[in-house]
Amino acid sequence: MSPVDPILELSLPNEEATERLAQNLAALVLGNGDTQAKPGGRIHLSGELGTGKTTLVRALLRAAGVTGRIKSPSYTLLESYNVSSLYFYHFDFYRFSDAHEWRDAGFAELFDEHAIVLIEWPEQAGTRLPPPDLDIQLAYAGAGRSARLRAGSEKGQRWIRSLNPSPL
């Protein structure tokens, strides 16, 4: 990693723009179009309630081939999906009141490098989580949203370089 992590700032004026970002991210986490990329990665999503974290995750899962109902794990903490032997783990730690709950829940074993791990409210787990490949901060921006993507690994750097914000 370079001394300065790459950051990409995007405007998401509507839900369709959020869905397009998710579709672009899905292609990256699946390794589509990159013969050297292996599927998998960790994405953390932060932001106030209603900024689009779950919307982005649902659209990413749908673009990756998940069919059927995609539930928010707000109460269950985890929803998992399997598409063509690739595991997707969608966590929501909003209800954590203590960072030790992460350890006690026994989720660490799910952080396989070949799985795709999507975490809403990662800050609720404190410093216990492995670092993300990509950290996405969503915020209100007028009637729309803004997204700040920060790479946390070489894989995340490749993802940011590969994203083309012009269609967003």
C-alpha positions as CSV (number, residue, x, y, z in Angstrom):
1,M,0.0,0.0,0.0
2,S,1.1,3.5,-0.7
3,P,1.6,6.0,2.2
4,V,-1.7,7.7,1.1
5,D,-4.7,5.4,0.6
6,P,-6.5,6.2,-2.6
7,I,-9.9,7.9,-2.1
8,L,-12.7,8.3,-4.5
9,E,-15.5,10.8,-3.9
10,L,-18.8,10.2,-5.8
11,S,-22.1,12.0,-6.0
12,L,-25.1,9.7,-5.8
13,P,-28.0,11.9,-6.8
14,N,-30.6,9.1,-6.6
15,E,-31.1,5.4,-5.8
16,E,-30.3,4.4,-9.4
17,A,-26.8,6.0,-9.0
18,T,-26.3,4.0,-5.8
19,E,-27.4,0.8,-7.7
20,R,-25.0,1.5,-10.5
21,L,-22.1,1.9,-8.0
22,A,-23.1,-1.4,-6.5
23,Q,-23.2,-3.1,-9.9
24,N,-19.7,-1.8,-10.7
25,L,-18.5,-3.0,-7.3
26,A,-20.0,-6.4,-7.8
27,A,-18.0,-6.9,-11.0
28,L,-14.8,-6.0,-9.1
29,V,-15.4,-8.3,-6.1
30,L,-16.2,-11.1,-8.5
31,G,-13.0,-10.5,-10.4
32,N,-14.9,-10.1,-13.7
33,G,-12.7,-8.9,-16.5
34,D,-9.5,-9.2,-14.5
35,T,-7.7,-12.5,-15.1
36,Q,-5.4,-11.9,-12.1
37,A,-8.1,-10.9,-9.6
38,K,-9.6,-13.6,-7.4
39,P,-13.2,-13.2,-6.2
40,G,-13.5,-12.1,-2.6
41,G,-12.9,-9.1,-0.4
42,R,-14.2,-7.1,2.6
43,I,-16.2,-3.9,2.3
44,H,-17.2,-1.8,5.2
45,L,-20.2,0.6,4.9
46,S,-20.7,3.5,7.3
47,G,-23.1,6.4,7.5
48,E,-26.2,7.6,9.2
49,L,-29.4,5.7,9.2
50,G,-31.1,6.0,5.8
51,T,-28.0,6.9,3.8
52,G,-28.2,3.9,1.5
53,K,-26.0,1.2,3.1
54,T,-28.5,-1.6,2.7
55,T,-29.6,-0.3,-0.7
56,L,-26.0,-0.6,-1.9
57,V,-25.5,-4.1,-0.4
58,R,-28.8,-5.4,-1.9
59,A,-27.9,-4.0,-5.3
60,L,-24.4,-5.5,-5.1
61,L,-25.8,-8.9,-4.1
62,R,-28.4,-8.8,-6.9
63,A,-25.7,-7.9,-9.4
64,A,-23.5,-10.7,-8.2
65,G,-26.3,-13.2,-8.9
66,V,-28.1,-13.6,-5.6
67,T,-31.8,-14.4,-6.4
68,G,-34.8,-14.4,-4.1
69,R,-35.3,-12.2,-1.1
70,I,-32.4,-10.3,0.2
71,K,-33.1,-9.5,3.9
72,S,-31.4,-6.9,6.0
73,P,-29.5,-8.5,8.9
74,S,-30.5,-5.7,11.3
75,Y,-31.9,-8.2,13.9
76,T,-30.1,-11.4,12.9
77,L,-26.6,-9.8,12.5
78,L,-25.8,-12.0,9.5
79,E,-27.4,-13.1,6.3
80,S,-25.3,-15.4,4.1
81,Y,-25.7,-16.3,0.4
82,N,-24.0,-18.8,-1.9
83,V,-23.6,-18.2,-5.6
84,S,-21.6,-20.7,-7.7
85,S,-19.6,-21.8,-4.6
86,L,-18.8,-18.2,-3.7
87,Y,-20.0,-17.1,-0.2
88,F,-21.3,-13.7,0.5
89,Y,-21.7,-12.6,4.2
90,H,-23.8,-9.5,4.9
91,F,-23.3,-8.3,8.5
92,D,-25.1,-5.5,10.3
93,F,-23.6,-4.5,13.6
94,Y,-25.9,-1.6,14.3
95,R,-27.3,-3.3,17.4
96,F,-23.9,-4.1,18.9
97,S,-23.6,-2.2,22.2
98,D,-20.1,-3.5,23.0
99,A,-17.2,-4.3,20.7
100,H,-16.7,-7.6,22.5
101,E,-20.0,-8.8,21.0
102,W,-18.1,-9.3,17.7
103,R,-15.7,-11.8,19.4
104,D,-18.5,-13.5,21.3
105,A,-20.6,-14.0,18.2
106,G,-17.9,-16.2,16.6
107,F,-18.0,-14.5,13.2
108,A,-14.2,-14.4,12.8
109,E,-14.1,-17.8,11.0
110,L,-16.3,-16.4,8.2
111,F,-13.6,-13.9,7.1
112,D,-12.2,-16.2,4.5
113,E,-10.1,-14.4,1.8
114,H,-12.3,-15.9,-0.9
115,A,-15.6,-14.9,0.6
116,I,-17.2,-11.5,0.0
117,V,-17.9,-9.8,3.3
118,L,-20.1,-6.8,3.5
119,I,-20.4,-5.0,6.9
120,E,-22.8,-2.3,7.8
121,W,-21.9,-0.3,10.9
122,P,-18.4,-1.8,11.3
123,E,-17.5,0.9,13.9
124,Q,-19.8,-0.9,16.3
125,A,-17.3,-3.8,16.4
126,G,-14.5,-1.4,17.4
127,T,-11.0,-2.5,16.3
128,R,-11.8,-6.2,16.4
129,L,-12.6,-6.5,12.7
130,P,-10.0,-7.3,10.1
131,P,-9.2,-4.2,8.0
132,P,-11.4,-3.7,4.9
133,D,-10.3,-3.8,1.3
134,L,-12.7,-0.9,0.8
135,D,-14.3,1.4,3.2
136,I,-17.4,3.2,1.9
137,Q,-18.7,6.2,3.8
138,L,-22.2,7.3,2.8
139,A,-23.7,10.7,3.7
140,Y,-26.7,12.9,2.9
141,A,-26.0,15.4,0.1
142,G,-29.2,17.5,-0.5
143,A,-31.8,15.2,-1.9
144,G,-29.2,12.6,-2.8
145,R,-26.2,11.0,-1.2
146,S,-22.4,11.2,-1.4
147,A,-20.0,8.3,-1.2
148,R,-16.4,8.4,-0.1
149,L,-14.5,5.2,-1.0
150,R,-11.2,4.6,0.7
151,A,-8.9,1.7,-0.1
152,G,-7.6,-0.3,2.8
153,S,-5.5,-2.8,0.9
154,E,-3.8,-3.3,-2.5
155,K,-7.0,-5.0,-3.7
156,G,-9.0,-2.0,-2.6
157,Q,-6.6,0.3,-4.5
158,R,-7.2,-1.8,-7.6
159,W,-10.9,-1.5,-7.2
160,I,-10.8,2.3,-6.8
161,R,-8.6,2.6,-9.9
162,S,-11.0,0.3,-11.8
163,L,-14.1,2.2,-10.9
164,N,-15.2,4.6,-13.6
165,P,-17.3,7.3,-11.9
166,S,-18.3,9.0,-15.2
167,P,-21.4,6.9,-15.7
168,L,-22.5,7.6,-12.1
